[in-house]
Amino acid sequence: MTLVDAVARWLALNPAWLGRQPGLQTTAGLREAAQIWIGPPPTLSNQPPPQELEQMLHIARKFDVAGRDEA
């Protein structure tokens, strides 16, 4: 019944809404929002960006992960 009460209060505050004709569409507030993201979609790759790749490879060469795991 809370929903019914809320709808009744809203209709009491907006009586013009009941007088509209079905089939007439108002343009105010019913448009889709403009897209925010403009550009290529992100890839599903797990590879680091190229500027970080060389740095990561340099750090990876310093450590022998397989040797550490074996020890």
QUIRAJO-V924998 format. One record per residue. N is the residue number from 1. RES is the residue in one letter. OMEGA is omega in whole degrees, -180 to 180 (* if undefined). D_LAST is the distance of its C-alpha to the last C-alpha in Angstrom with 2 decimals. Layout:
n	res	omega	d_last
N	RES	OMEGA	D_LAST
N	RES	OMEGA	D_LAST
This chain:
n	res	omega	d_last
1	M	178	69.59
2	T	178	67.66
3	L	179	67.07
4	V	178	70.76
5	D	-180	71.70
6	A	179	69.37
7	V	179	70.81
8	A	178	74.34
9	R	-180	73.68
10	W	179	72.23
11	L	177	75.24
12	A	179	77.56
13	L	-177	75.98
14	N	-176	76.01
15	P	-180	79.33
16	A	-179	79.49
17	W	179	76.60
18	L	-178	78.81
19	G	-179	81.46
20	R	-179	79.38
21	Q	177	80.10
22	P	179	77.47
23	G	176	76.41
24	L	-179	76.70
25	Q	174	73.38
26	T	-177	72.88
27	T	-178	70.62
28	A	174	69.71
29	G	-178	66.25
30	L	179	65.65
31	R	175	64.03
32	E	180	60.36
33	A	177	58.47
34	A	-179	57.67
35	Q	-179	54.15
36	I	-177	51.94
37	W	176	49.21
38	I	-179	50.55
39	G	-179	48.11
40	P	178	45.73
41	P	178	43.75
42	P	179	40.04
43	T	178	37.74
44	L	-178	35.31
45	S	176	32.54
46	N	-179	29.19
47	Q	178	28.82
48	P	176	29.16
49	P	-176	32.43
50	P	-178	32.69
51	Q	179	32.96
52	E	-175	29.52
53	L	-179	27.84
54	E	179	27.66
55	Q	-180	26.31
56	M	178	23.52
57	L	179	22.65
58	H	179	22.69
59	I	-178	20.23
60	A	179	17.92
61	R	-178	17.96
62	K	-173	16.65
63	F	176	13.24
64	D	-175	10.74
65	V	-179	9.94
66	A	179	8.67
67	G	178	6.22
68	R	179	5.18
69	D	180	5.48
70	E	-179	3.80
71	A	*	0.00
